[in-house]
Amino acid sequence: MSFKKQVFLPIISLFLLGACMAKSKNNPQYNRQWMLVQFQNFDKEFLMKNQAELNLTQTPDKGEGFSAFMGCNRMMVSGELKGDHKVKLEVTGVTMAYCEGNMALEEKFITELPKMKNYTIEGHFLTLTDDQGNEMKFVAADWD
């Protein structure tokens, strides 16, 4: 085998391995918009009316960040969902509007999201849970 082949093949192999790893990070199973349907004492109708969502869609122009919306303010969310069903998310920025009737939901969401440590995906449902068994349940927005 020539020197060029000895150097070229490992470089190509590393490039392909890196491309596969990058693709697995952008997991289509959770890389979507999720509508909040169950959270503490907020009823589903209220959550739906406010279009409460956690958007885990990642695109090259958006980078690694996510977003959330609870009916009034846009929230910037950072963190990750790992392959071992562990999650680490937190709200890192919020627009500053005041909306009568929505502030309690936003405040609770901002406070509770970082406490969520685990995730499960069953069908079109994403459930985030903390160590005490509290849940945030979402349904995929593209599911009929």
C-alpha positions as MATLAB code, in Angstrom:
seq = 'MSFKKQVFLPIISLFLLGACMAKSKNNPQYNRQWMLVQFQNFDKEFLMKNQAELNLTQTPDKGEGFSAFMGCNRMMVSGELKGDHKVKLEVTGVTMAYCEGNMALEEKFITELPKMKNYTIEGHFLTLTDDQGNEMKFVAADWD';
ca = [
       0.000    0.000    0.000;
       1.412    3.403   -0.916;
       2.016    6.180    1.596;
      -0.842    8.264    0.122;
      -3.330    5.427    0.647;
      -2.027    4.832    4.181;
      -2.668    8.474    5.099;
      -5.757    9.062    2.957;
      -7.853    6.104    4.179;
      -7.642    6.947    7.911;
      -8.483   10.594    7.181;
     -11.541    9.619    5.138;
     -12.593    7.153    7.858;
     -12.393    9.867   10.534;
     -14.383   12.261    8.335;
     -17.149    9.687    7.805;
     -17.210    8.789   11.493;
     -17.527   12.481   12.380;
     -20.393   12.919    9.913;
     -22.239    9.967   11.447;
     -21.714   11.305   14.961;
     -23.017   14.744   13.991;
     -26.088   13.175   12.431;
     -26.876   11.146   15.560;
     -26.789   14.323   17.658;
     -29.565   15.744   15.466;
     -31.956   12.940   16.433;
     -35.174   13.082   14.387;
     -36.983   11.271   17.200;
     -36.987   14.409   19.363;
     -35.809   17.005   16.802;
     -39.280   18.495   16.383;
     -41.782   20.928   17.795;
     -43.585   19.611   20.905;
     -46.883   20.992   22.214;
     -47.242   20.996   26.021;
     -50.373   19.031   26.990;
     -49.825   18.213   30.663;
     -48.016   20.310   33.260;
     -48.769   20.729   36.969;
     -52.285   22.103   37.554;
     -52.647   23.809   34.146;
     -55.432   22.208   32.136;
     -54.896   20.995   28.598;
     -57.352   23.533   27.107;
     -55.383   26.427   28.636;
     -52.091   25.007   27.327;
     -53.539   24.483   23.833;
     -55.139   27.958   23.760;
     -51.756   29.483   24.600;
     -49.941   27.289   22.060;
     -47.505   26.229   24.781;
     -44.557   24.529   23.128;
     -40.992   23.347   23.451;
     -39.269   23.484   20.087;
     -36.353   21.041   19.915;
     -35.835   21.532   16.191;
     -32.196   22.079   15.336;
     -31.146   23.582   12.042;
     -27.710   24.739   10.874;
     -28.753   28.415   10.950;
     -30.225   28.094   14.454;
     -27.229   26.304   15.939;
     -27.493   24.201   19.077;
     -30.217   26.200   20.829;
     -33.879   25.411   21.300;
     -36.878   27.601   22.070;
     -40.108   27.586   24.038;
     -43.335   29.585   24.050;
     -46.056   29.611   26.692;
     -48.465   32.067   25.074;
     -46.696   35.389   25.579;
     -42.899   35.493   25.577;
     -40.360   33.658   23.460;
     -37.805   31.742   25.486;
     -34.334   30.712   24.450;
     -33.489   27.246   25.763;
     -30.082   25.609   25.952;
     -29.104   22.071   26.799;
     -29.302   18.613   25.355;
     -31.139   15.318   25.267;
     -28.698   12.442   25.564;
     -28.927    8.920   24.230;
     -29.286    7.463   27.729;
     -32.671    9.235   28.215;
     -31.065   11.974   30.277;
     -31.983   15.594   29.642;
     -30.474   18.882   30.679;
     -32.425   21.960   29.615;
     -32.680   25.494   30.917;
     -34.201   28.764   29.821;
     -31.337   31.161   29.098;
     -33.282   34.162   27.818;
     -36.833   35.498   27.669;
     -38.474   38.373   25.842;
     -39.962   40.903   28.249;
     -43.685   41.313   27.486;
     -46.400   41.158   30.134;
     -49.508   39.173   29.258;
     -52.401   39.001   31.698;
     -53.157   35.374   32.564;
     -49.966   33.868   31.123;
     -47.300   34.871   33.578;
     -47.909   32.030   36.063;
     -47.461   29.418   33.327;
     -44.259   31.044   32.076;
     -42.796   31.396   35.561;
     -43.538   27.761   36.450;
     -42.143   26.506   33.139;
     -38.923   28.529   33.540;
     -38.526   27.266   37.129;
     -39.357   23.616   36.480;
     -37.641   22.954   33.133;
     -34.100   22.808   34.619;
     -35.317   20.279   37.204;
     -36.279   17.782   34.494;
     -33.585   15.097   34.360;
     -35.049   12.284   32.221;
     -37.004   11.962   29.025;
     -38.994    9.243   27.324;
     -40.511    9.168   23.870;
     -43.462    6.856   23.365;
     -45.124    7.164   19.984;
     -45.810   10.861   19.458;
     -45.405   11.792   23.123;
     -42.370   13.258   24.866;
     -42.358   13.153   28.660;
     -39.817   14.997   30.796;
     -39.535   13.938   34.446;
     -37.624   15.124   37.485;
     -36.239   13.026   40.340;
     -39.518   13.358   42.312;
     -41.703   12.032   39.467;
     -43.087   15.404   38.358;
     -43.803   15.503   34.635;
     -44.082   17.733   31.618;
     -45.888   15.898   28.835;
     -45.782   16.987   25.203;
     -47.287   15.770   21.937;
     -45.526   16.184   18.593;
     -46.966   19.217   16.797;
     -46.854   17.425   13.438;
     -48.967   14.532   14.676;
     -52.630   14.419   13.705;
];
